Amino acid sequence: MKILKFGLRFWITLGSVFSFLLGWAIFGHSLKPIQPVNTSVASLPTLEPLPPMGFSADPRPQQPQFFQPQFSSRPMFITGGS
């Protein structure tokens, strides 16, 4: 049994190292991305600004609807465990 465990560990280690080195070699010799030569900021398309989200101009901070706590009249079942 001890020889079988050692053999499995050796096989998994050898396979992992070989796979890592083979992947490293494949990615190292892969084609590099093409870099455009002439890029100017003026030729890039621009997006128009987003519309306002509808918040009021009140200086006091307000919580959005989805952050307001919701209370239920039903009792909650809470345990002390994890």
Phi and psi restraints in degrees (value plus and minus 20) as a CYANA .aco file:
   2 LYS   PHI     -86.8   -46.8
   2 LYS   PSI     -57.2   -17.2
   3 ILE   PHI     -87.5   -47.5
   3 ILE   PSI     -58.6   -18.6
   4 LEU   PHI     -84.7   -44.7
   4 LEU   PSI     -63.7   -23.7
   5 LYS   PHI     -82.7   -42.7
   5 LYS   PSI     -63.2   -23.2
   6 PHE   PHI     -83.5   -43.5
   6 PHE   PSI     -62.2   -22.2
   7 GLY   PHI     -82.5   -42.5
   7 GLY   PSI     -63.2   -23.2
   8 LEU   PHI     -85.3   -45.3
   8 LEU   PSI     -63.9   -23.9
   9 ARG   PHI     -83.4   -43.4
   9 ARG   PSI     -61.9   -21.9
  10 PHE   PHI     -84.4   -44.4
  10 PHE   PSI     -63.4   -23.4
  11 TRP   PHI     -83.0   -43.0
  11 TRP   PSI     -64.1   -24.1
  12 ILE   PHI     -86.1   -46.1
  12 ILE   PSI     -62.2   -22.2
  13 THR   PHI     -84.0   -44.0
  13 THR   PSI     -66.4   -26.4
  14 LEU   PHI     -83.3   -43.3
  14 LEU   PSI     -62.2   -22.2
  15 GLY   PHI     -85.3   -45.3
  15 GLY   PSI     -59.4   -19.4
  16 SER   PHI     -86.2   -46.2
  16 SER   PSI     -65.6   -25.6
  17 VAL   PHI     -85.1   -45.1
  17 VAL   PSI     -64.1   -24.1
  18 PHE   PHI     -82.8   -42.8
  18 PHE   PSI     -62.5   -22.5
  19 SER   PHI     -84.1   -44.1
  19 SER   PSI     -61.3   -21.3
  20 PHE   PHI     -82.4   -42.4
  20 PHE   PSI     -67.4   -27.4
  21 LEU   PHI     -85.7   -45.7
  21 LEU   PSI     -59.4   -19.4
  22 LEU   PHI     -84.9   -44.9
  22 LEU   PSI     -63.8   -23.8
  23 GLY   PHI     -83.6   -43.6
  23 GLY   PSI     -59.4   -19.4
  24 TRP   PHI     -83.3   -43.3
  24 TRP   PSI     -62.0   -22.0
  25 ALA   PHI     -86.9   -46.9
  25 ALA   PSI     -60.9   -20.9
  26 ILE   PHI     -84.9   -44.9
  26 ILE   PSI     -67.3   -27.3
  27 PHE   PHI     -88.3   -48.3
  27 PHE   PSI     -50.9   -10.9
  28 GLY   PHI     -89.1   -49.1
  28 GLY   PSI     -50.2   -10.2
  29 HIS   PHI    -121.5   -81.5
  29 HIS   PSI     -13.4    26.6
  30 SER   PHI     -94.8   -54.8
  30 SER   PSI     145.7   185.7
  31 LEU   PHI     -89.1   -49.1
  31 LEU   PSI     123.3   163.3
  32 LYS   PHI    -106.4   -66.4
  32 LYS   PSI     132.3   172.3
  33 PRO   PHI     -84.8   -44.8
  33 PRO   PSI     126.1   166.1
  34 ILE   PHI     -98.4   -58.4
  34 ILE   PSI     106.9   146.9
  35 GLN   PHI    -118.8   -78.8
  35 GLN   PSI     103.8   143.8
  36 PRO   PHI     -85.9   -45.9
  36 PRO   PSI     122.4   162.4
  37 VAL   PHI    -101.3   -61.3
  37 VAL   PSI     -69.1   -29.1
  38 ASN   PHI    -126.9   -86.9
  38 ASN   PSI      80.3   120.3
  39 THR   PHI    -138.8   -98.8
  39 THR   PSI     104.0   144.0
  40 SER   PHI    -142.6  -102.6
  40 SER   PSI     125.7   165.7
  41 VAL   PHI     -87.3   -47.3
  41 VAL   PSI     -49.9    -9.9
  42 ALA   PHI     -88.9   -48.9
  42 ALA   PSI     -46.1    -6.1
  43 SER   PHI    -104.6   -64.6
  43 SER   PSI     -31.2     8.8
  44 LEU   PHI     -97.9   -57.9
  44 LEU   PSI     120.2   160.2
  45 PRO   PHI     -90.7   -50.7
  45 PRO   PSI     128.7   168.7
  46 THR   PHI    -134.2   -94.2
  46 THR   PSI     130.6   170.6
  47 LEU   PHI    -118.7   -78.7
  47 LEU   PSI     128.2   168.2
  48 GLU   PHI     -98.4   -58.4
  48 GLU   PSI     135.4   175.4
  49 PRO   PHI     -85.1   -45.1
  49 PRO   PSI     131.4   171.4
  50 LEU   PHI     -94.7   -54.7
  50 LEU   PSI     129.7   169.7
  51 PRO   PHI     -90.3   -50.3
  51 PRO   PSI     136.5   176.5
  52 PRO   PHI     -83.9   -43.9
  52 PRO   PSI     135.6   175.6
  53 MET   PHI    -104.4   -64.4
  53 MET   PSI     -20.7    19.3
  54 GLY   PHI      70.1   110.1
  54 GLY   PSI      -2.0    38.0
  55 PHE   PHI     -95.6   -55.6
  55 PHE   PSI     132.4   172.4
  56 SER   PHI     -97.7   -57.7
  56 SER   PSI     143.3   183.3
  57 ALA   PHI    -105.7   -65.7
  57 ALA   PSI      -8.2    31.8
  58 ASP   PHI     -86.0   -46.0
  58 ASP   PSI     109.0   149.0
  59 PRO   PHI     -88.5   -48.5
  59 PRO   PSI     -39.6     0.4
  60 ARG   PHI     -92.9   -52.9
  60 ARG   PSI     114.9   154.9
  61 PRO   PHI     -89.6   -49.6
  61 PRO   PSI     115.4   155.4
  62 GLN   PHI    -139.6   -99.6
  62 GLN   PSI     124.6   164.6
  63 GLN   PHI    -104.5   -64.5
  63 GLN   PSI     119.3   159.3
  64 PRO   PHI     -83.6   -43.6
  64 PRO   PSI     143.6   183.6
  65 GLN   PHI     -77.2   -37.2
  65 GLN   PSI     -57.9   -17.9
  66 PHE   PHI     -96.5   -56.5
  66 PHE   PSI     -26.2    13.8
  67 PHE   PHI    -121.8   -81.8
  67 PHE   PSI     -24.2    15.8
  68 GLN   PHI     -96.3   -56.3
  68 GLN   PSI     115.6   155.6
  69 PRO   PHI     -87.8   -47.8
  69 PRO   PSI     125.6   165.6
  70 GLN   PHI    -135.0   -95.0
  70 GLN   PSI     106.0   146.0
  71 PHE   PHI    -124.2   -84.2
  71 PHE   PSI     122.4   162.4
  72 SER   PHI    -137.6   -97.6
  72 SER   PSI     127.8   167.8
  73 SER   PHI    -100.1   -60.1
  73 SER   PSI     -32.9     7.1
  74 ARG   PHI    -101.2   -61.2
  74 ARG   PSI     120.9   160.9
  75 PRO   PHI     -91.9   -51.9
  75 PRO   PSI     126.3   166.3
  76 MET   PHI    -115.9   -75.9
  76 MET   PSI     125.1   165.1
  77 PHE   PHI    -111.6   -71.6
  77 PHE   PSI      89.6   129.6
  78 ILE   PHI    -140.8  -100.8
  78 ILE   PSI     111.1   151.1
  79 THR   PHI    -127.3   -87.3
  79 THR   PSI     143.2   183.2
  80 GLY   PHI    -112.2   -72.2
  80 GLY   PSI     -22.9    17.1
  81 GLY   PHI    -102.3   -62.3
  81 GLY   PSI     159.1   199.1
